[in-house]
Amino acid sequence: MVVASVSMALFYATPPRLACRVVNTPKHQRAVIFDVGGVLVDYDRDGTLATIAAKCGVEISGDDIAALIASLDLSEGTRTISDLFDLLVSQHGFRGNLDDLHQIWSAGLAARPWVPELLTALAEKATLYILSDTNAVHWQRITNGLLPCHSFSEIFLSHEFHLTKHRLEAFRYVLARIPYAPGEILFIDDTFEHVERARQVGLIGHHFRDQNVMRTALSEHVV
């Protein structure tokens, strides 16, 4: 998911991970790193942007909202959703309070019913990780019933380590902290540019389009 350029912001400076923490998982021969939004969790990006635009007092498009969000680099954790709210109010006449923006921000997230079974079975064969360009507001919503995180050995969130996946350094940060060589890792993301960057550091990249194609890639990787 292209979060840095669309819709993920920071709300808490050092947010709790809630149920998603490190699990002592035995080391398998292979590992899989998942993106979250657009892969393991559904995310209606366009609907979220359109809803924010509709709450503004001046005519503005979803693309304009996306550009405003991108200008703040919110996924890297240096700016907050409050900063976005202030800009929306001052520049675009946003009609609502900060709580309204929080609710709109997370309303487009939804669980994918096939994910729990997939993760449970896959965790028996490979070590699983998350690498997500996200923010504390979204992550709190995700861990409140949208994604079972007990299958993951470690979770890397952009707003916590201040790097997003459009930078090679984000992948190098993760590789330095997990016990796998790049060629032993399958990286799955719905943003092709992220997959390309992962391949540049030696990861096996899979561009997510649907679950069936992804399952084939997983079965080929985890033998």
GUKOL-996757 format. One line per field, with one value per residue: chain; residue number from 1; x, y, z of N, C-alpha, C in turn. Coordinates in nm, 4 decimals, decimal comma, always signed. Example, Ala and Ser with C-alpha at 12.3 -4.5 7.8 and 13.67 -1.06 7.14 Angstrom:
2
gukol: A;A
keza: 1;2
n.east: +1,3190;+1,2850
n.north: -0,5690;-0,2250
n.up: +0,7800;+0,7080
ca.east: +1,2300;+1,3670
ca.north: -0,4500;-0,1060
ca.up: +0,7800;+0,7140
c.east: +1,3200;+1,2900
c.north: -0,3300;+0,0030
c.up: +0,7800;+0,7870
// end
This chain:
223
gukol: A;A;A;A;A;A;A;A;A;A;A;A;A;A;A;A;A;A;A;A;A;A;A;A;A;A;A;A;A;A;A;A;A;A;A;A;A;A;A;A;A;A;A;A;A;A;A;A;A;A;A;A;A;A;A;A;A;A;A;A;A;A;A;A;A;A;A;A;A;A;A;A;A;A;A;A;A;A;A;A;A;A;A;A;A;A;A;A;A;A;A;A;A;A;A;A;A;A;A;A;A;A;A;A;A;A;A;A;A;A;A;A;A;A;A;A;A;A;A;A;A;A;A;A;A;A;A;A;A;A;A;A;A;A;A;A;A;A;A;A;A;A;A;A;A;A;A;A;A;A;A;A;A;A;A;A;A;A;A;A;A;A;A;A;A;A;A;A;A;A;A;A;A;A;A;A;A;A;A;A;A;A;A;A;A;A;A;A;A;A;A;A;A;A;A;A;A;A;A;A;A;A;A;A;A;A;A;A;A;A;A;A;A;A;A;A;A;A;A;A;A;A;A
keza: 1;2;3;4;5;6;7;8;9;10;11;12;13;14;15;16;17;18;19;20;21;22;23;24;25;26;27;28;29;30;31;32;33;34;35;36;37;38;39;40;41;42;43;44;45;46;47;48;49;50;51;52;53;54;55;56;57;58;59;60;61;62;63;64;65;66;67;68;69;70;71;72;73;74;75;76;77;78;79;80;81;82;83;84;85;86;87;88;89;90;91;92;93;94;95;96;97;98;99;100;101;102;103;104;105;106;107;108;109;110;111;112;113;114;115;116;117;118;119;120;121;122;123;124;125;126;127;128;129;130;131;132;133;134;135;136;137;138;139;140;141;142;143;144;145;146;147;148;149;150;151;152;153;154;155;156;157;158;159;160;161;162;163;164;165;166;167;168;169;170;171;172;173;174;175;176;177;178;179;180;181;182;183;184;185;186;187;188;189;190;191;192;193;194;195;196;197;198;199;200;201;202;203;204;205;206;207;208;209;210;211;212;213;214;215;216;217;218;219;220;221;222;223
n.east: +0,0827;+0,0507;+0,1302;+0,2728;+0,2084;-0,0604;-0,2530;-0,1807;-0,1214;+0,0419;-0,0641;-0,0216;+0,2842;+0,4545;+0,3142;+0,1145;+0,1682;-0,0399;-0,2047;-0,0141;+0,2859;+0,6281;+0,6736;+0,7991;+0,9116;+1,0101;+1,2995;+1,2538;+1,3408;+1,2735;+1,1416;+0,8711;+0,7734;+0,5153;+0,3235;+0,0600;-0,1945;-0,4098;-0,3182;-0,3152;-0,5164;-0,8105;-0,8332;-0,9948;-0,8848;-0,9511;-1,2150;-1,1813;-1,0300;-1,2123;-1,4221;-1,3057;-1,2560;-1,5193;-1,6038;-1,4937;-1,5099;-1,4638;-1,4364;-1,2702;-1,0607;-1,0246;-0,7694;-0,6354;-0,6429;-0,4861;-0,2397;-0,1901;-0,1608;+0,0638;+0,2554;+0,3118;+0,4544;+0,3575;+0,3669;+0,6216;+0,6348;+0,7025;+0,5327;+0,1921;-0,1500;-0,2946;-0,1637;-0,2377;-0,5143;-0,5230;-0,4319;-0,6310;-0,8517;-0,7711;-0,6981;-0,8856;-1,1364;-1,2412;-1,5145;-1,5749;-1,4535;-1,1440;-1,1824;-1,3731;-1,2183;-1,0388;-1,2129;-1,3011;-1,0568;-0,9939;-1,2098;-1,2145;-1,0790;-1,0857;-1,1443;-1,0079;-1,1562;-1,0277;-0,7720;-0,6878;-0,6841;-0,4951;-0,2589;-0,2235;-0,1731;+0,0525;+0,2422;+0,3363;+0,5269;+0,6988;+0,8806;+0,7175;+0,6779;+0,5904;+0,6003;+0,5163;+0,3966;+0,2587;+0,0519;-0,0201;-0,2951;-0,4257;-0,2984;-0,3856;-0,6552;-0,6350;-0,5303;-0,7413;-0,9162;-0,9072;-0,6854;-0,5177;-0,2401;-0,0709;+0,0737;+0,3028;+0,6526;+0,7957;+0,7225;+0,7351;+0,6934;+0,6385;+0,6032;+0,7188;+0,9907;+1,0642;+1,1051;+1,0032;+0,8772;+0,9505;+1,2115;+1,5258;+1,6596;+1,4728;+1,4234;+1,6781;+1,7060;+1,5249;+1,6361;+1,8727;+1,7870;+1,6671;+1,7014;+1,7726;+1,8932;+1,8701;+1,7797;+1,6324;+1,3897;+1,0553;+0,8904;+0,5889;+0,3704;+0,1263;+0,1942;+0,3698;+0,6104;+0,7264;+0,7784;+0,9708;+1,1804;+1,2384;+1,3383;+1,5718;+1,7411;+1,7788;+1,5668;+1,3048;+1,0518;+0,6963;+0,4268;+0,1278;-0,1918;-0,4195;-0,5553;-0,5288;-0,3247;-0,1194;-0,1106;-0,0099;+0,2490;+0,3444;+0,3373;+0,5324;+0,7543;+0,7736;+0,8778
n.north: -0,1180;+0,2284;+0,4198;+0,6431;+0,8297;+0,8559;+0,7892;+0,7418;+0,8277;+0,9621;+0,9296;+0,8717;+0,9260;+0,7218;+0,4508;+0,1817;-0,1662;-0,3283;-0,6341;-0,7333;-0,8446;-0,9504;-1,2921;-1,5962;-1,7690;-2,0723;-2,0974;-2,1264;-2,2642;-2,0835;-1,7508;-1,5120;-1,1897;-0,9735;-0,7090;-0,5026;-0,3336;-0,3616;-0,6115;-0,8158;-0,6969;-0,5346;-0,2214;+0,0738;+0,3046;+0,5101;+0,5672;+0,6628;+0,8977;+1,0416;+1,0788;+1,2437;+1,4676;+1,5409;+1,6428;+1,8880;+2,2451;+2,3753;+2,3257;+2,0353;+1,7674;+1,4068;+1,3379;+1,5772;+1,5789;+1,3545;+1,4472;+1,6502;+1,5001;+1,3499;+1,5505;+1,5913;+1,3732;+1,1684;+0,8969;+0,8430;+0,9188;+1,1687;+1,3812;+1,4541;+1,3301;+1,5340;+1,7540;+1,7286;+1,7633;+2,0319;+2,1638;+2,0903;+2,2206;+2,4936;+2,5504;+2,4301;+2,4325;+2,2216;+2,0454;+1,9474;+1,7735;+1,6743;+1,4108;+1,3257;+1,3165;+1,1145;+0,8934;+0,8778;+0,8264;+0,5614;+0,4158;+0,2916;+0,0536;-0,3015;-0,6419;-0,9365;-1,2317;-1,4751;-1,4635;-1,5386;-1,8271;-1,8785;-1,7623;-1,9125;-2,1720;-2,1220;-2,0338;-2,2653;-2,3505;-2,1482;-1,8569;-1,5683;-1,2223;-0,8739;-0,5855;-0,2673;+0,0351;+0,2585;+0,3938;+0,5084;+0,5340;+0,3822;+0,1387;+0,0725;+0,0291;-0,1899;-0,3902;-0,4283;-0,6515;-0,6906;-0,8204;-1,1173;-1,1344;-1,3124;-1,4976;-1,3856;-1,3296;-1,0943;-0,7456;-0,4733;-0,1362;+0,1561;+0,4119;+0,3801;+0,3122;+0,5054;+0,4998;+0,4556;+0,2346;+0,3288;+0,3800;+0,2274;+0,1862;+0,1107;-0,1606;-0,2625;-0,2053;-0,3866;-0,6331;-0,6351;-0,7111;-0,9568;-1,3161;-1,4097;-1,4631;-1,2463;-1,3906;-1,5944;-1,5001;-1,4199;-1,1439;-0,9702;-0,7454;-0,4970;-0,2809;-0,2076;-0,0664;-0,0901;-0,3630;-0,3783;-0,2339;-0,4011;-0,6203;-0,5080;-0,5201;-0,7855;-0,9507;-1,1910;-1,0956;-1,0461;-0,9220;-0,8372;-0,9248;-1,0856;-1,3300;-1,5985;-1,6135;-1,5251;-1,7335;-1,9389;-1,8412;-1,8471;-2,1219;-2,2108;-2,0930;-2,1777;-2,4742
n.up: +0,0000;-0,0833;+0,1356;+0,2263;+0,0364;+0,0462;+0,2815;+0,5575;+0,8854;+1,1781;+1,5111;+1,7848;+1,9521;+2,0456;+2,0014;+2,1463;+2,0738;+2,1083;+2,0667;+1,9019;+1,9134;+1,9469;+1,8789;+2,0019;+1,7704;+1,6165;+1,4089;+1,0701;+0,7471;+0,5557;+0,5080;+0,5230;+0,4369;+0,4933;+0,3531;+0,4901;+0,4640;+0,1935;+0,1343;+0,3563;+0,4952;+0,3965;+0,2258;+0,1640;-0,0040;-0,1930;-0,1240;+0,1373;+0,0948;-0,0627;+0,1172;+0,3111;+0,1487;+0,0891;+0,3286;+0,3412;+0,3194;+0,0857;-0,2704;-0,3456;-0,4484;-0,4115;-0,4944;-0,4454;-0,1667;-0,1189;-0,2136;-0,0293;+0,2053;+0,1323;+0,1252;+0,3889;+0,4780;+0,6494;+0,7204;+0,8099;+1,0665;+1,1736;+1,1597;+1,2592;+1,2754;+1,3740;+1,2674;+1,0000;+1,0291;+1,1183;+0,8863;+0,7028;+0,8140;+0,8186;+0,5515;+0,3847;+0,4970;+0,6574;+0,7812;+1,0759;+1,3704;+1,5337;+1,6175;+1,4346;+1,2020;+1,2737;+1,2789;+1,0119;+0,8978;+0,9616;+0,8788;+0,6321;+0,6512;+0,6572;+0,7546;+0,5960;+0,5270;+0,4653;+0,5600;+0,8363;+0,8385;+0,6389;+0,7473;+0,9809;+0,8829;+0,7250;+0,9071;+1,0183;+0,8480;+0,7689;+0,8806;+0,9799;+0,9007;+0,9388;+0,7392;+0,7266;+0,5892;+0,7823;+1,0467;+1,3820;+1,4363;+1,2348;+1,2873;+1,5428;+1,4906;+1,3139;+1,4781;+1,6407;+1,6021;+1,3237;+1,2162;+1,2887;+1,4848;+1,6086;+1,4702;+1,3715;+1,3798;+1,4138;+1,3917;+1,1831;+1,1724;+0,9918;+1,1078;+1,3507;+1,3179;+1,1454;+0,8673;+0,5328;+0,2745;+0,0261;+0,0386;+0,0155;+0,2503;+0,4402;+0,3931;+0,4328;+0,7014;+0,8160;+0,7291;+0,8726;+1,1167;+1,1279;+1,1142;+0,8468;+0,5154;+0,2271;-0,0041;+0,1037;+0,1673;+0,1009;-0,0185;+0,0045;-0,1417;-0,2253;-0,3751;-0,6545;-0,6835;-0,4319;-0,4251;-0,6258;-0,5065;-0,2929;-0,4311;-0,5215;-0,3018;-0,2838;-0,2023;-0,2634;-0,4615;-0,4620;-0,6324;-0,5071;-0,6224;-0,6186;-0,3923;-0,4733;-0,6678;-0,5044;-0,3173;-0,4740;-0,5230;-0,2606;-0,2058;-0,3790;-0,2707;-0,0049;+0,0724
ca.east: +0,0000;+0,1331;+0,0803;+0,3374;+0,1500;-0,2038;-0,3419;-0,1503;-0,0596;+0,0779;-0,1470;+0,0546;+0,4279;+0,5068;+0,1907;+0,1245;+0,1500;-0,1583;-0,1839;+0,0859;+0,4222;+0,7176;+0,6438;+0,9174;+0,8844;+1,1296;+1,3499;+1,2331;+1,4373;+1,2263;+1,0656;+0,7821;+0,7426;+0,3899;+0,2589;-0,0690;-0,3048;-0,4142;-0,2776;-0,3775;-0,6338;-0,8649;-0,8279;-1,0613;-0,8116;-1,0247;-1,3313;-1,1351;-0,9942;-1,3340;-1,4992;-1,2393;-1,2805;-1,6591;-1,6214;-1,4300;-1,6013;-1,4323;-1,4292;-1,1379;-1,0722;-0,9491;-0,6286;-0,5814;-0,6228;-0,3705;-0,1196;-0,1684;-0,1090;+0,1999;+0,3452;+0,3432;+0,5343;+0,2998;+0,3999;+0,7530;+0,6189;+0,7528;+0,4165;+0,0793;-0,2811;-0,3368;-0,1104;-0,3260;-0,6413;-0,5046;-0,4245;-0,7626;-0,9398;-0,7255;-0,6861;-0,9945;-1,2630;-1,2903;-1,6295;-1,5719;-1,3473;-1,0357;-1,2388;-1,4359;-1,1121;-0,9905;-1,3094;-1,2927;-0,9233;-0,9881;-1,3338;-1,1942;-1,0102;-1,1763;-1,0785;-1,0234;-1,1900;-0,9401;-0,6373;-0,6488;-0,6498;-0,3703;-0,1461;-0,2063;-0,1087;+0,1832;+0,3346;+0,3933;+0,6284;+0,7890;+0,8772;+0,6400;+0,7029;+0,5157;+0,6660;+0,4019;+0,3926;+0,1321;+0,0452;-0,0758;-0,4412;-0,4597;-0,2506;-0,4757;-0,7756;-0,6005;-0,5131;-0,8685;-1,0021;-0,8974;-0,5739;-0,4566;-0,0958;+0,0079;+0,1563;+0,4194;+0,7683;+0,8281;+0,6409;+0,8087;+0,5976;+0,7140;+0,5977;+0,8014;+1,1341;+1,0811;+1,1442;+0,8981;+0,9278;+1,0061;+1,3553;+1,5951;+1,7032;+1,3697;+1,4466;+1,8051;+1,6774;+1,4627;+1,7313;+1,9725;+1,7251;+1,6075;+1,8082;+1,7581;+1,9553;+1,7651;+1,7271;+1,5457;+1,2718;+0,9558;+0,8272;+0,4604;+0,3187;+0,0362;+0,2517;+0,4766;+0,7360;+0,7834;+0,8314;+1,0931;+1,2860;+1,2742;+1,4238;+1,7023;+1,8255;+1,7941;+1,4494;+1,2174;+0,9361;+0,5691;+0,3294;-0,0032;-0,3099;-0,5303;-0,5061;-0,4955;-0,1899;-0,0270;-0,0975;+0,0818;+0,3839;+0,3809;+0,3630;+0,6607;+0,8625;+0,7793;+0,8752
ca.north: +0,0000;+0,3479;+0,4949;+0,7725;+0,9232;+0,8606;+0,8136;+0,6909;+0,9320;+0,9303;+0,9897;+0,8601;+0,9303;+0,5871;+0,3785;+0,0426;-0,2645;-0,4045;-0,7791;-0,7719;-0,8323;-1,0574;-1,4287;-1,6818;-1,8664;-2,1443;-2,0543;-2,2155;-2,2414;-1,9725;-1,6464;-1,4318;-1,0566;-0,9249;-0,5797;-0,5224;-0,2720;-0,4038;-0,7524;-0,8920;-0,6196;-0,4543;-0,0774;+0,1542;+0,4308;+0,6123;+0,6050;+0,7444;+1,0304;+1,1085;+1,1187;+1,3618;+1,5794;+1,5815;+1,7143;+2,0190;+2,3526;+2,4230;+2,2146;+1,9725;+1,6282;+1,3083;+1,3496;+1,6921;+1,5346;+1,2648;+1,5300;+1,7165;+1,3991;+1,3166;+1,6607;+1,5859;+1,2540;+1,1236;+0,7587;+0,8334;+0,9418;+1,2977;+1,4687;+1,3843;+1,3512;+1,6671;+1,8475;+1,7195;+1,8257;+2,1779;+2,2093;+2,0743;+2,3251;+2,6278;+2,5699;+2,3716;+2,4445;+2,0908;+2,0570;+1,8385;+1,7845;+1,5771;+1,2765;+1,2918;+1,2787;+0,9823;+0,7906;+0,8644;+0,7729;+0,4161;+0,3511;+0,2139;-0,0726;-0,4145;-0,7730;-1,0297;-1,3537;-1,5880;-1,4406;-1,6166;-1,9657;-1,8757;-1,7345;-2,0254;-2,2811;-2,0789;-2,0209;-2,3963;-2,3813;-2,0351;-1,7499;-1,4598;-1,0858;-0,7642;-0,4576;-0,1875;+0,1804;+0,2765;+0,4963;+0,4536;+0,5269;+0,2635;+0,0153;+0,0412;-0,0295;-0,3202;-0,4875;-0,4411;-0,7521;-0,7046;-0,9056;-1,1959;-1,1093;-1,4073;-1,5804;-1,3119;-1,3303;-0,9548;-0,6513;-0,3499;-0,0328;+0,2717;+0,5269;+0,3522;+0,3190;+0,6308;+0,4755;+0,3946;+0,1383;+0,3888;+0,3904;+0,0999;+0,1744;+0,0407;-0,3039;-0,2936;-0,2012;-0,5143;-0,7420;-0,6331;-0,7497;-1,0901;-1,4141;-1,4688;-1,3986;-1,1941;-1,4919;-1,6867;-1,4231;-1,3761;-1,0179;-0,9563;-0,6093;-0,4630;-0,1678;-0,2637;+0,0031;-0,1498;-0,4937;-0,3516;-0,1960;-0,5228;-0,6999;-0,4428;-0,5639;-0,9304;-1,0266;-1,2451;-1,0081;-1,0851;-0,8137;-0,8930;-0,8843;-1,1601;-1,4299;-1,7257;-1,6004;-1,5186;-1,8677;-2,0122;-1,7920;-1,8972;-2,2664;-2,2286;-2,0442;-2,2580;-2,6145
ca.up: +0,0000;-0,0892;+0,2479;+0,2372;-0,0568;+0,0515;+0,3925;+0,6898;+0,9647;+1,3157;+1,6141;+1,9072;+1,9244;+2,0690;+2,0243;+2,1885;+1,9686;+2,1429;+2,0692;+1,8029;+1,9615;+1,9031;+1,9221;+1,9935;+1,6654;+1,5723;+1,2792;+0,9568;+0,6404;+0,4739;+0,5752;+0,4398;+0,4882;+0,4372;+0,3699;+0,5566;+0,3913;+0,0535;+0,1253;+0,4653;+0,5369;+0,2874;+0,2536;+0,0630;-0,0109;-0,2663;-0,0447;+0,2493;+0,0440;-0,1076;+0,2348;+0,3669;+0,0580;+0,1007;+0,4552;+0,3312;+0,2826;-0,0496;-0,3640;-0,3450;-0,4912;-0,3359;-0,5328;-0,3727;-0,0284;-0,1221;-0,2274;+0,0993;+0,2970;+0,0901;+0,1586;+0,5321;+0,5083;+0,7762;+0,7553;+0,8728;+1,2095;+1,2212;+1,1677;+1,3194;+1,2167;+1,4165;+1,1686;+0,8844;+1,0676;+1,1183;+0,7474;+0,6420;+0,8661;+0,7817;+0,4071;+0,3068;+0,5680;+0,7011;+0,8705;+1,1714;+1,4695;+1,5177;+1,6315;+1,3071;+1,1097;+1,3163;+1,2387;+0,8659;+0,8678;+0,9801;+0,8364;+0,5107;+0,6803;+0,6806;+0,7594;+0,4856;+0,6015;+0,4342;+0,6124;+0,9551;+0,8017;+0,5635;+0,8356;+1,0731;+0,8102;+0,6762;+1,0200;+1,0456;+0,7472;+0,7467;+0,9795;+0,9201;+0,9471;+0,8781;+0,7126;+0,6842;+0,5959;+0,8532;+1,1513;+1,5048;+1,4289;+1,1568;+1,3498;+1,6531;+1,4317;+1,2573;+1,5860;+1,7124;+1,5416;+1,1787;+1,1760;+1,3965;+1,4750;+1,6871;+1,3824;+1,3250;+1,4670;+1,4425;+1,3164;+1,1567;+1,1355;+0,9430;+1,1977;+1,4684;+1,2876;+1,0700;+0,7290;+0,4522;+0,1772;-0,0946;+0,0631;+0,0330;+0,3896;+0,5177;+0,3768;+0,4982;+0,8454;+0,8523;+0,7069;+0,9792;+1,2427;+1,1210;+1,0871;+0,7141;+0,3999;+0,1385;-0,0944;+0,1781;+0,2091;+0,0047;+0,0209;-0,0631;-0,1279;-0,3351;-0,4480;-0,7363;-0,6558;-0,3109;-0,4644;-0,6997;-0,4117;-0,2199;-0,5195;-0,5310;-0,1903;-0,2921;-0,1621;-0,3665;-0,4556;-0,5229;-0,6399;-0,4733;-0,6978;-0,5593;-0,2986;-0,5369;-0,7245;-0,3918;-0,2593;-0,5607;-0,4933;-0,1281;-0,2132;-0,4485;-0,1843;+0,1179;+0,0303
c.east: +0,0862;+0,0864;+0,1405;+0,2711;-0,0021;-0,2580;-0,3018;-0,0704;-0,0315;-0,0165;-0,0756;+0,2029;+0,4910;+0,3893;+0,2147;+0,1057;+0,0258;-0,1261;-0,0681;+0,2263;+0,5023;+0,6732;+0,7705;+0,8908;+1,0120;+1,1715;+1,3252;+1,3385;+1,4006;+1,1468;+0,9782;+0,7578;+0,6183;+0,3742;+0,1235;-0,1833;-0,3010;-0,3706;-0,3508;-0,5039;-0,6809;-0,8594;-0,8880;-0,9983;-0,8948;-1,1468;-1,2942;-1,1035;-1,1180;-1,4176;-1,4369;-1,2676;-1,4233;-1,6873;-1,5607;-1,5295;-1,5736;-1,4227;-1,2864;-1,1557;-0,9970;-0,8018;-0,5616;-0,5529;-0,5001;-0,2408;-0,0879;-0,1084;+0,0355;+0,2984;+0,3879;+0,4327;+0,4874;+0,3422;+0,5361;+0,7496;+0,6710;+0,6425;+0,2976;-0,0495;-0,3385;-0,2849;-0,1974;-0,4590;-0,6305;-0,5005;-0,5595;-0,8584;-0,9001;-0,7282;-0,8095;-1,1279;-1,3234;-1,3994;-1,6355;-1,4603;-1,2431;-1,0858;-1,3070;-1,3311;-1,0549;-1,0834;-1,3057;-1,1644;-0,9206;-1,1093;-1,3154;-1,1225;-1,1109;-1,0975;-1,1027;-1,0415;-1,0978;-0,8031;-0,6031;-0,6064;-0,5162;-0,2508;-0,1187;-0,1327;+0,0336;+0,2861;+0,3956;+0,5111;+0,7321;+0,7777;+0,8162;+0,6732;+0,6051;+0,6105;+0,5599;+0,4305;+0,2574;+0,1440;-0,0273;-0,2269;-0,4851;-0,4175;-0,3380;-0,6045;-0,7474;-0,5907;-0,6377;-0,9636;-0,9908;-0,7895;-0,5207;-0,3045;-0,0094;+0,0988;+0,2876;+0,5310;+0,8120;+0,7494;+0,7169;+0,7122;+0,6707;+0,7151;+0,6767;+0,9507;+1,1659;+1,1415;+1,0261;+0,9591;+0,9687;+1,1563;+1,4154;+1,6360;+1,5998;+1,3902;+1,5776;+1,7900;+1,6201;+1,5615;+1,8366;+1,9187;+1,6552;+1,7135;+1,7952;+1,8374;+1,8446;+1,7016;+1,6391;+1,4106;+1,1834;+0,8883;+0,7027;+0,4023;+0,2269;+0,0837;+0,3750;+0,6109;+0,8041;+0,8458;+0,9637;+1,2083;+1,3310;+1,3673;+1,5635;+1,7961;+1,8316;+1,6759;+1,3782;+1,0864;+0,8135;+0,4743;+0,1894;-0,1125;-0,4345;-0,4723;-0,4641;-0,3568;-0,0867;-0,0062;-0,0038;+0,2252;+0,4326;+0,4161;+0,4946;+0,7779;+0,8825;+0,7660;+0,9218
c.north: +0,1230;+0,4424;+0,6324;+0,8737;+0,9280;+0,8881;+0,7655;+0,7919;+0,8842;+0,9991;+0,9865;+0,8571;+0,7936;+0,4955;+0,2374;-0,0493;-0,3492;-0,5537;-0,8232;-0,7465;-0,9516;-1,1907;-1,5107;-1,7963;-1,9390;-2,0982;-2,1631;-2,1847;-2,1206;-1,8735;-1,5734;-1,2993;-1,0064;-0,7748;-0,6062;-0,4664;-0,3064;-0,5462;-0,8335;-0,8252;-0,5384;-0,3069;-0,0003;+0,2931;+0,5409;+0,6595;+0,6936;+0,8864;+1,1088;+1,1576;+1,2408;+1,4838;+1,6318;+1,6596;+1,8547;+2,1221;+2,4137;+2,3015;+2,1622;+1,8254;+1,5359;+1,3116;+1,4676;+1,6553;+1,4436;+1,3437;+1,6022;+1,6202;+1,3648;+1,4245;+1,6596;+1,4683;+1,1875;+0,9834;+0,7432;+0,8740;+1,0741;+1,4030;+1,3867;+1,4101;+1,4853;+1,7741;+1,8473;+1,7879;+1,9781;+2,2339;+2,1990;+2,1840;+2,4619;+2,6532;+2,5253;+2,3694;+2,3124;+2,1091;+1,9350;+1,8597;+1,6755;+1,4339;+1,2315;+1,2458;+1,1421;+0,8719;+0,7685;+0,7925;+0,6208;+0,3423;+0,2630;+0,0826;-0,1833;-0,5451;-0,8497;-1,1688;-1,4720;-1,5782;-1,5267;-1,7591;-1,9717;-1,8590;-1,8515;-2,1399;-2,2442;-2,0714;-2,1541;-2,4273;-2,2715;-1,9373;-1,6266;-1,3258;-0,9913;-0,6475;-0,3681;-0,0385;+0,2181;+0,3881;+0,4398;+0,4409;+0,4030;+0,1362;-0,0246;-0,0228;-0,1705;-0,4266;-0,5017;-0,5297;-0,7705;-0,8026;-0,9829;-1,1895;-1,2117;-1,4936;-1,5139;-1,3106;-1,1894;-0,8662;-0,5195;-0,2466;+0,0966;+0,3876;+0,5041;+0,3592;+0,4264;+0,6105;+0,4132;+0,3157;+0,1991;+0,4114;+0,2508;+0,0773;+0,1025;-0,1101;-0,3456;-0,2932;-0,3351;-0,6291;-0,7494;-0,6892;-0,8850;-1,1890;-1,4853;-1,3905;-1,3506;-1,2989;-1,5957;-1,6232;-1,3896;-1,2512;-0,9974;-0,8192;-0,5806;-0,3423;-0,2161;-0,1972;-0,0514;-0,2857;-0,4770;-0,3140;-0,3160;-0,6104;-0,6395;-0,4819;-0,7164;-1,0136;-1,0833;-1,1676;-1,0649;-0,9665;-0,8707;-0,8341;-0,9588;-1,2755;-1,5597;-1,7230;-1,5951;-1,6567;-1,9548;-1,9710;-1,8427;-2,0453;-2,2955;-2,1889;-2,1340;-2,4043;-2,7044
c.up: +0,0000;+0,0182;+0,2562;+0,1462;-0,0491;+0,1895;+0,5286;+0,7689;+1,1043;+1,4102;+1,7475;+1,8740;+1,9415;+2,1020;+2,0748;+2,0692;+1,9936;+2,1408;+1,9811;+1,8546;+1,9137;+1,9623;+1,9065;+1,8964;+1,6268;+1,4331;+1,1747;+0,8506;+0,5556;+0,5580;+0,4733;+0,5105;+0,4157;+0,4564;+0,4368;+0,4723;+0,2437;+0,0307;+0,2310;+0,5179;+0,4172;+0,3257;+0,1368;+0,0617;-0,0764;-0,1884;+0,0726;+0,2042;+0,0013;+0,0101;+0,3016;+0,2806;+0,0718;+0,2280;+0,4509;+0,2782;+0,1479;-0,1407;-0,3723;-0,3793;-0,3969;-0,3684;-0,4625;-0,2269;-0,0211;-0,1311;-0,0978;+0,2005;+0,2633;+0,1303;+0,3047;+0,5701;+0,6380;+0,8165;+0,8201;+1,0195;+1,2615;+1,2300;+1,2144;+1,2438;+1,2597;+1,3216;+1,0426;+0,9129;+1,0629;+0,9765;+0,6775;+0,6867;+0,8114;+0,6318;+0,3292;+0,3801;+0,6106;+0,8057;+0,9622;+1,2701;+1,4475;+1,5303;+1,5020;+1,2057;+1,1446;+1,2660;+1,0883;+0,8278;+0,8695;+0,9253;+0,7136;+0,5299;+0,7090;+0,6773;+0,6300;+0,5463;+0,5761;+0,5009;+0,7343;+0,9224;+0,7294;+0,6569;+0,9297;+1,0046;+0,7694;+0,7880;+1,0619;+0,9551;+0,7287;+0,8620;+0,9138;+0,9851;+0,8790;+0,8571;+0,6514;+0,6955;+0,6556;+0,9557;+1,2707;+1,5016;+1,3509;+1,2282;+1,4679;+1,6011;+1,3798;+1,3663;+1,6725;+1,6316;+1,3924;+1,1353;+1,2958;+1,3845;+1,5460;+1,6002;+1,3425;+1,4286;+1,5048;+1,3472;+1,3061;+1,0997;+1,1041;+1,0416;+1,3262;+1,4370;+1,1827;+0,9309;+0,6566;+0,3374;+0,0428;-0,0798;+0,0800;+0,1774;+0,4756;+0,5109;+0,4434;+0,6504;+0,8917;+0,8391;+0,8169;+1,1097;+1,2384;+1,0726;+0,9528;+0,6115;+0,3065;+0,0481;-0,0281;+0,2120;+0,0895;+0,0600;-0,0629;-0,0349;-0,2464;-0,4154;-0,5232;-0,7076;-0,5311;-0,3418;-0,5389;-0,6071;-0,3299;-0,3035;-0,5316;-0,4172;-0,1823;-0,2476;-0,2845;-0,3577;-0,5244;-0,5166;-0,6201;-0,5625;-0,6508;-0,4780;-0,3648;-0,5993;-0,6130;-0,3294;-0,3435;-0,5336;-0,3582;-0,1333;-0,2830;-0,3605;-0,0634;+0,0794;+0,1435
// end
